[in-house]
Amino acid sequence: LYVILPVGAACLLVLGGCCLLAIIGLAPPRPTTPPNAPIVDADIQRLLTDWRNNPVAESNKHKGKAIRVTGTVVRFDGSASASLEIEAEGDKSLFPARMSIRVPRELTQSMGAYPRGSRITVHLEMGDPEQPPRPRLLRVGSP
């Protein structure tokens, strides 16, 4: 009885802490861009530069819109915190512009069709202007 009581209390403490983290906003953000949102074409280099220069203005500029960018797949990590890294098309500089994109769990399966080096067009939404630019994937494809 003395062993069961502390173990049970520890489990409740851990479970309660996880619930609290989800409540206070540390759970993965849900998209705020509606599925039928207007689509804005953007260049990866320009998008990243504008975001770094004035993230609040860039966030306001794209609020409620899906941003469509095309690039080359550099890396895809299908782990629990899945991410896709794409490189700007046609950027032949020594350090080409690269964008890291958060991939929601429901879209990780579709990423298998895009191996490293393949051309990809994605629709995304920018994140919080208080954070580094790491947009969230909304869908894969041109339309």
N, CA, C and O atoms as CSV, one atom per row, in Angstrom:
chain,resi,resn,atom,element,x,y,z
A,1,LEU,N,N,0.826,-1.189,0.000
A,1,LEU,CA,C,0.000,0.000,0.000
A,1,LEU,C,C,0.870,1.253,0.000
A,1,LEU,O,O,0.527,2.237,-0.655
A,2,TYR,N,N,1.989,1.233,0.723
A,2,TYR,CA,C,2.868,2.402,0.769
A,2,TYR,C,C,3.543,2.659,-0.573
A,2,TYR,O,O,3.842,3.807,-0.902
A,3,VAL,N,N,3.785,1.613,-1.347
A,3,VAL,CA,C,4.433,1.765,-2.646
A,3,VAL,C,C,3.430,2.242,-3.697
A,3,VAL,O,O,3.771,3.083,-4.529
A,4,ILE,N,N,2.225,1.733,-3.676
A,4,ILE,CA,C,1.206,2.065,-4.676
A,4,ILE,C,C,0.790,3.527,-4.583
A,4,ILE,O,O,0.615,4.180,-5.611
A,5,LEU,N,N,0.630,4.048,-3.389
A,5,LEU,CA,C,0.160,5.421,-3.204
A,5,LEU,C,C,1.107,6.453,-3.818
A,5,LEU,O,O,0.622,7.317,-4.549
A,6,PRO,N,N,2.438,6.428,-3.574
A,6,PRO,CA,C,3.319,7.414,-4.213
A,6,PRO,C,C,3.372,7.279,-5.740
A,6,PRO,O,O,3.449,8.287,-6.443
A,7,VAL,N,N,3.332,6.050,-6.257
A,7,VAL,CA,C,3.375,5.843,-7.701
A,7,VAL,C,C,2.111,6.416,-8.343
A,7,VAL,O,O,2.185,7.077,-9.379
A,8,GLY,N,N,0.964,6.167,-7.736
A,8,GLY,CA,C,-0.296,6.690,-8.262
A,8,GLY,C,C,-0.323,8.207,-8.235
A,8,GLY,O,O,-0.802,8.837,-9.179
A,9,ALA,N,N,0.190,8.806,-7.153
A,9,ALA,CA,C,0.230,10.266,-7.050
A,9,ALA,C,C,1.162,10.858,-8.106
A,9,ALA,O,O,0.862,11.906,-8.678
A,10,ALA,N,N,2.280,10.201,-8.364
A,10,ALA,CA,C,3.217,10.686,-9.385
A,10,ALA,C,C,2.579,10.638,-10.770
A,10,ALA,O,O,2.757,11.560,-11.567
A,11,CYS,N,N,1.834,9.565,-11.065
A,11,CYS,CA,C,1.150,9.462,-12.360
A,11,CYS,C,C,0.119,10.569,-12.525
A,11,CYS,O,O,0.010,11.166,-13.596
A,12,LEU,N,N,-0.641,10.846,-11.462
A,12,LEU,CA,C,-1.629,11.932,-11.528
A,12,LEU,C,C,-0.951,13.281,-11.731
A,12,LEU,O,O,-1.460,14.128,-12.464
A,13,LEU,N,N,0.185,13.482,-11.094
A,13,LEU,CA,C,0.924,14.736,-11.242
A,13,LEU,C,C,1.411,14.921,-12.682
A,13,LEU,O,O,1.292,16.014,-13.235
A,14,VAL,N,N,1.952,13.876,-13.286
A,14,VAL,CA,C,2.429,13.942,-14.671
A,14,VAL,C,C,1.261,14.182,-15.622
A,14,VAL,O,O,1.349,15.030,-16.510
A,15,LEU,N,N,0.170,13.445,-15.443
A,15,LEU,CA,C,-1.010,13.600,-16.301
A,15,LEU,C,C,-1.587,15.011,-16.171
A,15,LEU,O,O,-1.951,15.628,-17.172
A,16,GLY,N,N,-1.669,15.513,-14.961
A,16,GLY,CA,C,-2.173,16.867,-14.734
A,16,GLY,C,C,-1.277,17.911,-15.378
A,16,GLY,O,O,-1.774,18.895,-15.925
A,17,GLY,N,N,0.031,17.717,-15.325
A,17,GLY,CA,C,0.965,18.651,-15.951
A,17,GLY,C,C,0.816,18.680,-17.456
A,17,GLY,O,O,0.863,19.749,-18.064
A,18,CYS,N,N,0.637,17.511,-18.071
A,18,CYS,CA,C,0.444,17.450,-19.527
A,18,CYS,C,C,-0.847,18.158,-19.931
A,18,CYS,O,O,-0.871,18.883,-20.925
A,19,CYS,N,N,-1.912,17.954,-19.173
A,19,CYS,CA,C,-3.179,18.629,-19.472
A,19,CYS,C,C,-3.019,20.138,-19.338
A,19,CYS,O,O,-3.546,20.895,-20.153
A,20,LEU,N,N,-2.296,20.577,-18.317
A,20,LEU,CA,C,-2.077,22.008,-18.112
A,20,LEU,C,C,-1.299,22.608,-19.276
A,20,LEU,O,O,-1.632,23.701,-19.733
A,21,LEU,N,N,-0.265,21.914,-19.769
A,21,LEU,CA,C,0.500,22.417,-20.918
A,21,LEU,C,C,-0.388,22.578,-22.140
A,21,LEU,O,O,-0.255,23.555,-22.877
A,22,ALA,N,N,-1.292,21.632,-22.367
A,22,ALA,CA,C,-2.195,21.729,-23.511
A,22,ALA,C,C,-3.155,22.901,-23.338
A,22,ALA,O,O,-3.478,23.586,-24.308
A,23,ILE,N,N,-3.609,23.133,-22.117
A,23,ILE,CA,C,-4.564,24.215,-21.855
A,23,ILE,C,C,-3.914,25.576,-22.028
A,23,ILE,O,O,-4.539,26.482,-22.579
A,24,ILE,N,N,-2.665,25.751,-21.571
A,24,ILE,CA,C,-2.052,27.082,-21.627
A,24,ILE,C,C,-1.445,27.400,-22.984
A,24,ILE,O,O,-0.845,28.460,-23.159
A,25,GLY,N,N,-1.592,26.505,-23.935
A,25,GLY,CA,C,-1.198,26.854,-25.297
A,25,GLY,C,C,0.100,26.265,-25.803
A,25,GLY,O,O,0.622,26.733,-26.815
A,26,LEU,N,N,0.633,25.274,-25.153
A,26,LEU,CA,C,1.858,24.668,-25.652
A,26,LEU,C,C,1.566,23.486,-26.569
A,26,LEU,O,O,2.487,22.825,-27.049
A,27,ALA,N,N,0.292,23.223,-26.811
A,27,ALA,CA,C,-0.087,22.190,-27.768
A,27,ALA,C,C,0.158,22.727,-29.176
A,27,ALA,O,O,0.186,23.943,-29.366
A,28,PRO,N,N,0.336,21.852,-30.170
A,28,PRO,CA,C,0.576,22.330,-31.530
A,28,PRO,C,C,-0.564,23.231,-32.000
A,28,PRO,O,O,-1.734,22.915,-31.783
A,29,PRO,N,N,-0.232,24.346,-32.640
A,29,PRO,CA,C,-1.279,25.263,-33.078
A,29,PRO,C,C,-2.084,24.699,-34.232
A,29,PRO,O,O,-1.547,24.000,-35.091
A,30,ARG,N,N,-3.353,24.999,-34.252
A,30,ARG,CA,C,-4.220,24.620,-35.349
A,30,ARG,C,C,-4.160,25.731,-36.391
A,30,ARG,O,O,-3.914,26.887,-36.046
A,31,PRO,N,N,-4.382,25.397,-37.661
A,31,PRO,CA,C,-4.321,26.446,-38.684
A,31,PRO,C,C,-5.417,27.484,-38.485
A,31,PRO,O,O,-6.538,27.158,-38.094
A,32,THR,N,N,-5.080,28.724,-38.757
A,32,THR,CA,C,-6.061,29.799,-38.669
A,32,THR,C,C,-6.526,30.216,-40.054
A,32,THR,O,O,-7.480,30.983,-40.187
A,33,THR,N,N,-5.862,29.717,-41.079
A,33,THR,CA,C,-6.224,30.044,-42.447
A,33,THR,C,C,-7.321,29.094,-42.909
A,33,THR,O,O,-7.134,27.878,-42.867
A,34,PRO,N,N,-8.475,29.629,-43.353
A,34,PRO,CA,C,-9.567,28.751,-43.796
A,34,PRO,C,C,-9.196,27.987,-45.070
A,34,PRO,O,O,-8.368,28.456,-45.851
A,35,PRO,N,N,-9.804,26.811,-45.289
A,35,PRO,CA,C,-9.474,25.997,-46.460
A,35,PRO,C,C,-9.707,26.713,-47.796
A,35,PRO,O,O,-9.006,26.440,-48.771
A,36,ASN,N,N,-10.676,27.615,-47.848
A,36,ASN,CA,C,-10.978,28.320,-49.101
A,36,ASN,C,C,-10.351,29.715,-49.138
A,36,ASN,O,O,-10.836,30.601,-49.842
A,37,ALA,N,N,-9.287,29.900,-48.388
A,37,ALA,CA,C,-8.622,31.206,-48.303
A,37,ALA,C,C,-7.989,31.579,-49.641
A,37,ALA,O,O,-7.606,30.704,-50.417
A,38,PRO,N,N,-7.879,32.895,-49.910
A,38,PRO,CA,C,-7.179,33.318,-51.131
A,38,PRO,C,C,-5.727,32.851,-51.087
A,38,PRO,O,O,-5.125,32.744,-50.019
A,39,ILE,N,N,-5.179,32.574,-52.272
A,39,ILE,CA,C,-3.801,32.080,-52.378
A,39,ILE,C,C,-2.907,33.195,-52.902
A,39,ILE,O,O,-3.232,33.863,-53.884
A,40,VAL,N,N,-1.777,33.385,-52.229
A,40,VAL,CA,C,-0.792,34.396,-52.615
A,40,VAL,C,C,0.495,33.676,-52.986
A,40,VAL,O,O,1.029,32.906,-52.188
A,41,ASP,N,N,0.998,33.921,-54.197
A,41,ASP,CA,C,2.278,33.333,-54.594
A,41,ASP,C,C,3.410,34.139,-53.986
A,41,ASP,O,O,3.360,35.368,-53.958
A,42,ALA,N,N,4.431,33.444,-53.498
A,42,ALA,CA,C,5.566,34.129,-52.877
A,42,ALA,C,C,6.862,33.416,-53.235
A,42,ALA,O,O,6.882,32.220,-53.524
A,43,ASP,N,N,7.923,34.176,-53.209
A,43,ASP,CA,C,9.277,33.678,-53.409
A,43,ASP,C,C,9.865,33.410,-52.023
A,43,ASP,O,O,9.743,34.248,-51.129
A,44,ILE,N,N,10.489,32.270,-51.838
A,44,ILE,CA,C,11.028,31.896,-50.523
A,44,ILE,C,C,11.995,32.956,-50.005
A,44,ILE,O,O,11.892,33.384,-48.855
A,45,GLN,N,N,12.935,33.381,-50.849
A,45,GLN,CA,C,13.934,34.366,-50.421
A,45,GLN,C,C,13.263,35.655,-49.954
A,45,GLN,O,O,13.588,36.169,-48.884
A,46,ARG,N,N,12.337,36.176,-50.742
A,46,ARG,CA,C,11.652,37.434,-50.409
A,46,ARG,C,C,10.821,37.278,-49.129
A,46,ARG,O,O,10.825,38.163,-48.273
A,47,LEU,N,N,10.113,36.154,-49.004
A,47,LEU,CA,C,9.279,35.907,-47.832
A,47,LEU,C,C,10.118,35.889,-46.556
A,47,LEU,O,O,9.747,36.507,-45.558
A,48,LEU,N,N,11.242,35.186,-46.588
A,48,LEU,CA,C,12.108,35.113,-45.415
A,48,LEU,C,C,12.739,36.465,-45.088
A,48,LEU,O,O,12.829,36.848,-43.922
A,49,THR,N,N,13.173,37.179,-46.116
A,49,THR,CA,C,13.784,38.495,-45.900
A,49,THR,C,C,12.778,39.472,-45.301
A,49,THR,O,O,13.080,40.171,-44.334
A,50,ASP,N,N,11.576,39.515,-45.883
A,50,ASP,CA,C,10.544,40.416,-45.370
A,50,ASP,C,C,10.151,40.050,-43.941
A,50,ASP,O,O,9.916,40.936,-43.121
A,51,TRP,N,N,10.078,38.752,-43.634
A,51,TRP,CA,C,9.714,38.304,-42.286
A,51,TRP,C,C,10.783,38.737,-41.275
A,51,TRP,O,O,10.461,39.193,-40.178
A,52,ARG,N,N,12.038,38.590,-41.651
A,52,ARG,CA,C,13.116,38.968,-40.725
A,52,ARG,C,C,13.180,40.486,-40.526
A,52,ARG,O,O,13.507,40.954,-39.435
A,53,ASN,N,N,12.869,41.259,-41.579
A,53,ASN,CA,C,12.911,42.720,-41.477
A,53,ASN,C,C,11.746,43.290,-40.676
A,53,ASN,O,O,11.935,44.222,-39.894
A,54,ASN,N,N,10.545,42.743,-40.858
A,54,ASN,CA,C,9.370,43.260,-40.145
A,54,ASN,C,C,8.331,42.147,-40.022
A,54,ASN,O,O,7.395,42.086,-40.820
A,55,PRO,N,N,8.485,41.261,-39.023
A,55,PRO,CA,C,7.591,40.109,-38.906
A,55,PRO,C,C,6.123,40.481,-38.665
A,55,PRO,O,O,5.225,39.785,-39.139
A,56,VAL,N,N,5.880,41.548,-37.948
A,56,VAL,CA,C,4.485,41.934,-37.666
A,56,VAL,C,C,3.792,42.366,-38.961
A,56,VAL,O,O,2.672,41.934,-39.235
A,57,ALA,N,N,4.452,43.217,-39.759
A,57,ALA,CA,C,3.861,43.665,-41.021
A,57,ALA,C,C,3.660,42.488,-41.967
A,57,ALA,O,O,2.638,42.409,-42.648
A,58,GLU,N,N,4.618,41.580,-42.013
A,58,GLU,CA,C,4.514,40.425,-42.904
A,58,GLU,C,C,3.393,39.491,-42.446
A,58,GLU,O,O,2.673,38.933,-43.274
A,59,SER,N,N,3.245,39.322,-41.145
A,59,SER,CA,C,2.164,38.506,-40.604
A,59,SER,C,C,0.808,39.111,-40.966
A,59,SER,O,O,-0.102,38.396,-41.384
A,60,ASN,N,N,0.675,40.425,-40.805
A,60,ASN,CA,C,-0.580,41.101,-41.144
A,60,ASN,C,C,-0.871,41.025,-42.641
A,60,ASN,O,O,-2.024,40.886,-43.048
A,61,LYS,N,N,0.168,41.117,-43.447
A,61,LYS,CA,C,0.025,41.081,-44.904
A,61,LYS,C,C,-0.552,39.746,-45.375
A,61,LYS,O,O,-1.323,39.708,-46.333
A,62,HIS,N,N,-0.183,38.651,-44.707
A,62,HIS,CA,C,-0.595,37.315,-45.130
A,62,HIS,C,C,-1.688,36.710,-44.257
A,62,HIS,O,O,-2.061,35.555,-44.465
A,63,LYS,N,N,-2.202,37.442,-43.304
A,63,LYS,CA,C,-3.225,36.920,-42.397
A,63,LYS,C,C,-4.473,36.506,-43.180
A,63,LYS,O,O,-5.002,37.285,-43.972
A,64,GLY,N,N,-4.935,35.283,-42.955
A,64,GLY,CA,C,-6.127,34.776,-43.620
A,64,GLY,C,C,-5.894,34.323,-45.049
A,64,GLY,O,O,-6.852,34.045,-45.771
A,65,LYS,N,N,-4.633,34.242,-45.472
A,65,LYS,CA,C,-4.308,33.827,-46.835
A,65,LYS,C,C,-3.377,32.618,-46.791
A,65,LYS,O,O,-2.578,32.455,-45.869
A,66,ALA,N,N,-3.504,31.780,-47.812
A,66,ALA,CA,C,-2.564,30.673,-47.979
A,66,ALA,C,C,-1.429,31.179,-48.853
A,66,ALA,O,O,-1.673,31.797,-49.889
A,67,ILE,N,N,-0.200,30.924,-48.450
A,67,ILE,CA,C,0.971,31.362,-49.201
A,67,ILE,C,C,1.481,30.166,-49.998
A,67,ILE,O,O,1.747,29.105,-49.433
A,68,ARG,N,N,1.616,30.339,-51.306
A,68,ARG,CA,C,2.087,29.248,-52.160
A,68,ARG,C,C,3.540,29.514,-52.540
A,68,ARG,O,O,3.867,30.550,-53.120
A,69,VAL,N,N,4.398,28.564,-52.202
A,69,VAL,CA,C,5.810,28.656,-52.577
A,69,VAL,C,C,6.230,27.360,-53.263
A,69,VAL,O,O,5.678,26.292,-53.000
A,70,THR,N,N,7.201,27.476,-54.132
A,70,THR,CA,C,7.743,26.311,-54.825
A,70,THR,C,C,9.239,26.255,-54.556
A,70,THR,O,O,9.929,27.275,-54.575
A,71,GLY,N,N,9.721,25.061,-54.308
A,71,GLY,CA,C,11.140,24.889,-54.027
A,71,GLY,C,C,11.570,23.451,-54.238
A,71,GLY,O,O,10.843,22.645,-54.818
A,72,THR,N,N,12.752,23.149,-53.762
A,72,THR,CA,C,13.329,21.810,-53.869
A,72,THR,C,C,13.421,21.208,-52.472
A,72,THR,O,O,13.883,21.862,-51.538
A,73,VAL,N,N,12.980,19.962,-52.333
A,73,VAL,CA,C,13.028,19.287,-51.035
A,73,VAL,C,C,14.482,19.044,-50.643
A,73,VAL,O,O,15.236,18.409,-51.380
A,74,VAL,N,N,14.863,19.553,-49.481
A,74,VAL,CA,C,16.201,19.329,-48.942
A,74,VAL,C,C,16.153,18.202,-47.923
A,74,VAL,O,O,17.029,17.338,-47.886
A,75,ARG,N,N,15.111,18.227,-47.093
A,75,ARG,CA,C,15.013,17.240,-46.006
A,75,ARG,C,C,13.574,17.145,-45.549
A,75,ARG,O,O,12.854,18.143,-45.521
A,76,PHE,N,N,13.150,15.928,-45.187
A,76,PHE,CA,C,11.858,15.727,-44.539
A,76,PHE,C,C,12.075,14.850,-43.333
A,76,PHE,O,O,12.681,13.784,-43.430
A,77,ASP,N,N,11.584,15.293,-42.203
A,77,ASP,CA,C,11.677,14.539,-40.954
A,77,ASP,C,C,10.259,14.157,-40.556
A,77,ASP,O,O,9.463,15.022,-40.192
A,78,GLY,N,N,9.939,12.882,-40.623
A,78,GLY,CA,C,8.586,12.413,-40.337
A,78,GLY,C,C,8.349,12.041,-38.885
A,78,GLY,O,O,7.406,11.305,-38.595
A,79,SER,N,N,9.168,12.522,-37.969
A,79,SER,CA,C,8.985,12.204,-36.549
A,79,SER,C,C,7.745,12.895,-35.991
A,79,SER,O,O,6.979,13.496,-36.745
A,80,ALA,N,N,7.544,12.817,-34.696
A,80,ALA,CA,C,6.368,13.416,-34.053
A,80,ALA,C,C,6.265,14.916,-34.323
A,80,ALA,O,O,5.164,15.445,-34.474
A,81,SER,N,N,7.394,15.596,-34.382
A,81,SER,CA,C,7.378,17.032,-34.705
A,81,SER,C,C,7.873,17.200,-36.141
A,81,SER,O,O,8.912,17.812,-36.389
A,82,ALA,N,N,7.116,16.649,-37.070
A,82,ALA,CA,C,7.518,16.569,-38.476
A,82,ALA,C,C,7.835,17.928,-39.077
A,82,ALA,O,O,7.160,18.919,-38.799
A,83,SER,N,N,8.871,17.959,-39.902
A,83,SER,CA,C,9.235,19.203,-40.567
A,83,SER,C,C,9.769,18.903,-41.961
A,83,SER,O,O,10.333,17.842,-42.226
A,84,LEU,N,N,9.571,19.869,-42.831
A,84,LEU,CA,C,10.019,19.808,-44.208
A,84,LEU,C,C,10.930,20.994,-44.425
A,84,LEU,O,O,10.601,22.112,-44.029
A,85,GLU,N,N,12.059,20.766,-45.043
A,85,GLU,CA,C,12.964,21.869,-45.376
A,85,GLU,C,C,13.050,21.956,-46.887
A,85,GLU,O,O,13.394,20.983,-47.558
A,86,ILE,N,N,12.731,23.148,-47.426
A,86,ILE,CA,C,12.816,23.342,-48.869
A,86,ILE,C,C,13.742,24.512,-49.173
A,86,ILE,O,O,13.922,25.425,-48.368
A,87,GLU,N,N,14.317,24.446,-50.362
A,87,GLU,CA,C,15.285,25.438,-50.812
A,87,GLU,C,C,14.675,26.220,-51.976
A,87,GLU,O,O,13.939,25.666,-52.793
A,88,ALA,N,N,14.991,27.511,-52.039
A,88,ALA,CA,C,14.464,28.374,-53.098
A,88,ALA,C,C,14.886,27.852,-54.461
A,88,ALA,O,O,16.031,27.445,-54.657
A,89,GLU,N,N,13.956,27.869,-55.393
A,89,GLU,CA,C,14.239,27.437,-56.761
A,89,GLU,C,C,15.175,28.406,-57.454
A,89,GLU,O,O,15.024,29.622,-57.332
A,90,GLY,N,N,16.137,27.870,-58.177
A,90,GLY,CA,C,17.024,28.694,-58.982
A,90,GLY,C,C,18.050,29.491,-58.205
A,90,GLY,O,O,18.790,30.270,-58.805
A,91,ASP,N,N,18.124,29.329,-56.895
A,91,ASP,CA,C,19.098,30.064,-56.077
A,91,ASP,C,C,20.427,29.327,-56.146
A,91,ASP,O,O,20.595,28.277,-55.525
A,92,LYS,N,N,21.365,29.874,-56.899
A,92,LYS,CA,C,22.667,29.232,-57.120
A,92,LYS,C,C,23.761,29.807,-56.208
A,92,LYS,O,O,24.947,29.563,-56.430
A,93,SER,N,N,23.360,30.567,-55.189
A,93,SER,CA,C,24.349,31.160,-54.292
A,93,SER,C,C,24.983,30.086,-53.411
A,93,SER,O,O,24.518,28.947,-53.361
A,94,LEU,N,N,26.035,30.465,-52.734
A,94,LEU,CA,C,26.750,29.537,-51.863
A,94,LEU,C,C,25.843,29.010,-50.742
A,94,LEU,O,O,25.903,27.835,-50.382
A,95,PHE,N,N,25.001,29.902,-50.200
A,95,PHE,CA,C,24.058,29.524,-49.149
A,95,PHE,C,C,22.643,29.868,-49.611
A,95,PHE,O,O,22.132,30.939,-49.283
A,96,PRO,N,N,22.000,28.966,-50.376
A,96,PRO,CA,C,20.663,29.266,-50.889
A,96,PRO,C,C,19.635,29.403,-49.761
A,96,PRO,O,O,19.778,28.811,-48.690
A,97,ALA,N,N,18.596,30.200,-50.032
A,97,ALA,CA,C,17.532,30.410,-49.046
A,97,ALA,C,C,16.818,29.099,-48.775
A,97,ALA,O,O,16.407,28.399,-49.701
A,98,ARG,N,N,16.673,28.772,-47.499
A,98,ARG,CA,C,15.976,27.551,-47.086
A,98,ARG,C,C,14.911,27.898,-46.071
A,98,ARG,O,O,15.088,28.778,-45.228
A,99,MET,N,N,13.800,27.189,-46.170
A,99,MET,CA,C,12.683,27.416,-45.261
A,99,MET,C,C,12.318,26.102,-44.588
A,99,MET,O,O,12.165,25.073,-45.247
A,100,SER,N,N,12.182,26.148,-43.275
A,100,SER,CA,C,11.746,24.986,-42.512
A,100,SER,C,C,10.254,25.145,-42.251
A,100,SER,O,O,9.808,26.185,-41.765
A,101,ILE,N,N,9.485,24.109,-42.576
A,101,ILE,CA,C,8.023,24.168,-42.499
A,101,ILE,C,C,7.527,23.070,-41.561
A,101,ILE,O,O,7.931,21.912,-41.668
A,102,ARG,N,N,6.635,23.460,-40.631
A,102,ARG,CA,C,6.020,22.466,-39.743
A,102,ARG,C,C,4.988,21.670,-40.538
A,102,ARG,O,O,4.157,22.248,-41.239
A,103,VAL,N,N,5.041,20.349,-40.426
A,103,VAL,CA,C,4.115,19.482,-41.158
A,103,VAL,C,C,3.168,18.824,-40.161
A,103,VAL,O,O,3.607,18.087,-39.278
A,104,PRO,N,N,1.870,19.087,-40.299
A,104,PRO,CA,C,0.917,18.440,-39.401
A,104,PRO,C,C,0.879,16.929,-39.623
A,104,PRO,O,O,1.138,16.442,-40.723
A,105,ARG,N,N,0.560,16.215,-38.583
A,105,ARG,CA,C,0.571,14.753,-38.603
A,105,ARG,C,C,-0.244,14.198,-39.778
A,105,ARG,O,O,0.160,13.215,-40.399
A,106,GLU,N,N,-1.395,14.825,-40.088
A,106,GLU,CA,C,-2.263,14.289,-41.141
A,106,GLU,C,C,-1.672,14.445,-42.554
A,106,GLU,O,O,-2.190,13.850,-43.498
A,107,LEU,N,N,-0.611,15.226,-42.711
A,107,LEU,CA,C,0.007,15.406,-44.026
A,107,LEU,C,C,1.342,14.678,-44.181
A,107,LEU,O,O,1.937,14.719,-45.258
A,108,THR,N,N,1.819,14.020,-43.138
A,108,THR,CA,C,3.124,13.365,-43.221
A,108,THR,C,C,3.132,12.227,-44.237
A,108,THR,O,O,4.149,12.013,-44.898
A,109,GLN,N,N,2.026,11.487,-44.384
A,109,GLN,CA,C,1.969,10.372,-45.338
A,109,GLN,C,C,2.189,10.859,-46.769
A,109,GLN,O,O,2.875,10.203,-47.553
A,110,SER,N,N,1.604,12.014,-47.110
A,110,SER,CA,C,1.701,12.518,-48.483
A,110,SER,C,C,3.115,12.964,-48.839
A,110,SER,O,O,3.429,13.116,-50.019
A,111,MET,N,N,3.966,13.175,-47.851
A,111,MET,CA,C,5.323,13.654,-48.111
A,111,MET,C,C,6.216,12.568,-48.708
A,111,MET,O,O,7.278,12.878,-49.248
A,112,GLY,N,N,5.807,11.309,-48.622
A,112,GLY,CA,C,6.596,10.215,-49.189
A,112,GLY,C,C,6.745,10.324,-50.696
A,112,GLY,O,O,7.680,9.758,-51.263
A,113,ALA,N,N,5.844,11.037,-51.354
A,113,ALA,CA,C,5.894,11.210,-52.806
A,113,ALA,C,C,6.932,12.247,-53.231
A,113,ALA,O,O,7.141,12.451,-54.427
A,114,TYR,N,N,7.582,12.903,-52.272
A,114,TYR,CA,C,8.539,13.973,-52.571
A,114,TYR,C,C,9.896,13.677,-51.941
A,114,TYR,O,O,10.205,14.205,-50.872
A,115,PRO,N,N,10.708,12.844,-52.581
A,115,PRO,CA,C,12.034,12.542,-52.023
A,115,PRO,C,C,12.969,13.747,-52.141
A,115,PRO,O,O,12.666,14.722,-52.829
A,116,ARG,N,N,14.081,13.661,-51.475
A,116,ARG,CA,C,15.089,14.726,-51.506
A,116,ARG,C,C,15.454,15.058,-52.952
A,116,ARG,O,O,15.676,14.166,-53.771
A,117,GLY,N,N,15.512,16.348,-53.250
A,117,GLY,CA,C,15.868,16.793,-54.584
A,117,GLY,C,C,14.685,17.013,-55.511
A,117,GLY,O,O,14.848,17.552,-56.606
A,118,SER,N,N,13.493,16.601,-55.084
A,118,SER,CA,C,12.332,16.781,-55.955
A,118,SER,C,C,11.743,18.180,-55.802
A,118,SER,O,O,11.893,18.824,-54.764
A,119,ARG,N,N,11.076,18.632,-56.848
A,119,ARG,CA,C,10.426,19.941,-56.861
A,119,ARG,C,C,9.080,19.803,-56.154
A,119,ARG,O,O,8.355,18.831,-56.365
A,120,ILE,N,N,8.756,20.785,-55.314
A,120,ILE,CA,C,7.511,20.717,-54.553
A,120,ILE,C,C,6.880,22.110,-54.467
A,120,ILE,O,O,7.576,23.114,-54.313
A,121,THR,N,N,5.565,22.146,-54.568
A,121,THR,CA,C,4.801,23.372,-54.340
A,121,THR,C,C,3.951,23.129,-53.117
A,121,THR,O,O,3.240,22.127,-53.037
A,122,VAL,N,N,4.018,24.041,-52.160
A,122,VAL,CA,C,3.270,23.895,-50.915
A,122,VAL,C,C,2.466,25.159,-50.633
A,122,VAL,O,O,2.835,26.258,-51.046
A,123,HIS,N,N,1.363,24.975,-49.922
A,123,HIS,CA,C,0.561,26.083,-49.430
A,123,HIS,C,C,0.789,26.104,-47.923
A,123,HIS,O,O,0.708,25.067,-47.265
A,124,LEU,N,N,1.068,27.259,-47.390
A,124,LEU,CA,C,1.380,27.342,-45.963
A,124,LEU,C,C,0.830,28.616,-45.352
A,124,LEU,O,O,0.388,29.527,-46.051
A,125,GLU,N,N,0.870,28.653,-44.032
A,125,GLU,CA,C,0.529,29.873,-43.310
A,125,GLU,C,C,1.708,30.224,-42.426
A,125,GLU,O,O,2.360,29.347,-41.859
A,126,MET,N,N,1.976,31.517,-42.314
A,126,MET,CA,C,3.081,31.963,-41.480
A,126,MET,C,C,2.667,31.831,-40.014
A,126,MET,O,O,1.480,31.811,-39.689
A,127,GLY,N,N,3.646,31.743,-39.156
A,127,GLY,CA,C,3.380,31.566,-37.743
A,127,GLY,C,C,3.295,32.872,-36.981
A,127,GLY,O,O,2.958,33.915,-37.542
A,128,ASP,N,N,3.599,32.804,-35.726
A,128,ASP,CA,C,3.573,33.934,-34.809
A,128,ASP,C,C,4.729,34.884,-35.129
A,128,ASP,O,O,5.874,34.445,-35.235
A,129,PRO,N,N,4.440,36.189,-35.286
A,129,PRO,CA,C,5.523,37.124,-35.597
A,129,PRO,C,C,6.564,37.259,-34.489
A,129,PRO,O,O,7.637,37.821,-34.710
A,130,GLU,N,N,6.253,36.749,-33.303
A,130,GLU,CA,C,7.206,36.793,-32.191
A,130,GLU,C,C,8.229,35.660,-32.265
A,130,GLU,O,O,9.185,35.625,-31.491
A,131,GLN,N,N,8.019,34.736,-33.200
A,131,GLN,CA,C,8.880,33.563,-33.331
A,131,GLN,C,C,9.685,33.646,-34.629
A,131,GLN,O,O,9.343,34.428,-35.516
A,132,PRO,N,N,10.752,32.846,-34.752
A,132,PRO,CA,C,11.468,32.772,-36.027
A,132,PRO,C,C,10.515,32.259,-37.113
A,132,PRO,O,O,9.534,31.585,-36.799
A,133,PRO,N,N,10.791,32.568,-38.378
A,133,PRO,CA,C,9.875,32.145,-39.435
A,133,PRO,C,C,9.860,30.632,-39.624
A,133,PRO,O,O,10.796,30.060,-40.183
A,134,ARG,N,N,8.815,30.002,-39.164
A,134,ARG,CA,C,8.642,28.556,-39.348
A,134,ARG,C,C,7.165,28.313,-39.650
A,134,ARG,O,O,6.385,27.992,-38.754
A,135,PRO,N,N,6.788,28.468,-40.925
A,135,PRO,CA,C,5.386,28.352,-41.299
A,135,PRO,C,C,4.839,26.947,-41.128
A,135,PRO,O,O,5.591,25.989,-40.944
A,136,ARG,N,N,3.518,26.836,-41.192
A,136,ARG,CA,C,2.809,25.570,-41.037
A,136,ARG,C,C,2.249,25.157,-42.390
A,136,ARG,O,O,1.617,25.960,-43.078
A,137,LEU,N,N,2.480,23.908,-42.772
A,137,LEU,CA,C,2.001,23.369,-44.027
A,137,LEU,C,C,0.489,23.212,-43.982
A,137,LEU,O,O,-0.050,22.624,-43.044
A,138,LEU,N,N,-0.199,23.738,-44.996
A,138,LEU,CA,C,-1.644,23.579,-45.117
A,138,LEU,C,C,-1.983,22.459,-46.098
A,138,LEU,O,O,-2.853,21.631,-45.825
A,139,ARG,N,N,-1.295,22.437,-47.240
A,139,ARG,CA,C,-1.498,21.375,-48.227
A,139,ARG,C,C,-0.321,21.364,-49.210
A,139,ARG,O,O,0.446,22.321,-49.310
A,140,VAL,N,N,-0.213,20.254,-49.921
A,140,VAL,CA,C,0.835,20.086,-50.912
A,140,VAL,C,C,0.175,20.095,-52.291
A,140,VAL,O,O,-0.855,19.449,-52.485
A,141,GLY,N,N,0.749,20.810,-53.236
A,141,GLY,CA,C,0.233,20.837,-54.593
A,141,GLY,C,C,-0.011,22.240,-55.111
A,141,GLY,O,O,-0.005,23.205,-54.346
A,142,SER,N,N,-0.224,22.350,-56.407
A,142,SER,CA,C,-0.336,23.645,-57.066
A,142,SER,C,C,-1.688,24.329,-56.962
A,142,SER,O,O,-1.718,25.550,-56.810
A,143,PRO,N,N,-2.809,23.621,-57.033
A,143,PRO,CA,C,-4.090,24.347,-57.112
A,143,PRO,C,C,-4.337,25.302,-55.966
A,143,PRO,O,O,-5.376,25.963,-55.927
